[in-house]
Amino acid sequence: MPTGTVKFFNAEKGFGFINVDGGGQDVFVHFSNIVGSGYRSLTDGQKVEFEVGPGRKGPEALNVHGL
């Protein structure tokens, strides 16, 4: 499963981008794809693990959880 670092996450709008470890294109992340209960958010600079799938405008992070 790929890992990366949260480039930024806007909690008010519920989305952000992840820098993929090893380089490559940043991956979009939506709050609905963050694993957990209650308020789901990410912190800038946080290390995460995720899957990559097709999104509406390119690759999207799925099943995202913090490391």
C-alpha positions in Angstrom: 0.0 0.0 0.0 1.4 3.4 -0.9 2.5 5.9 1.8 2.9 9.6 1.7 2.7 12.9 3.5 -0.3 15.3 3.7 0.7 18.3 1.6 -2.3 20.3 2.8 -5.8 19.5 4.0 -8.6 22.0 4.3 -10.9 20.7 7.1 -13.6 23.3 6.3 -13.9 22.1 2.7 -13.0 18.5 3.5 -10.3 17.9 0.9 -6.6 18.2 0.3 -3.6 16.5 -1.4 -1.0 13.9 -0.4 2.7 13.9 -1.6 3.3 10.3 -2.6 6.6 8.8 -1.1 9.0 8.1 -3.9 7.8 11.0 -6.1 5.1 11.2 -8.7 1.9 13.2 -9.0 0.2 14.5 -5.8 -3.0 12.6 -5.0 -6.3 14.2 -4.1 -7.9 13.1 -0.8 -11.6 13.7 0.2 -12.6 13.4 3.9 -15.1 10.6 3.0 -12.1 8.4 2.1 -10.4 8.8 5.5 -10.8 5.7 7.6 -12.2 6.4 11.1 -15.4 7.4 12.9 -16.6 10.8 13.9 -14.8 13.9 12.6 -12.4 12.7 9.9 -9.6 15.1 9.1 -5.8 15.1 8.3 -3.0 17.4 9.5 -0.5 19.0 7.2 2.7 17.0 7.3 1.0 13.9 8.6 2.3 10.5 7.3 -0.5 8.4 5.8 -1.1 5.1 4.1 -3.7 4.8 1.4 -4.8 3.1 -1.8 -5.1 4.9 -5.1 -8.1 4.7 -7.4 -9.7 6.8 -10.2 -11.3 10.1 -9.2 -13.3 12.6 -11.2 -10.2 14.6 -12.1 -7.4 12.1 -11.7 -6.0 9.8 -9.1 -7.7 9.9 -5.7 -6.6 8.5 -2.3 -8.9 5.8 -0.9 -9.0 4.1 2.5 -6.6 6.7 4.0 -5.3 6.2 7.5 -2.5 7.8 9.5 0.7 6.1 10.4 
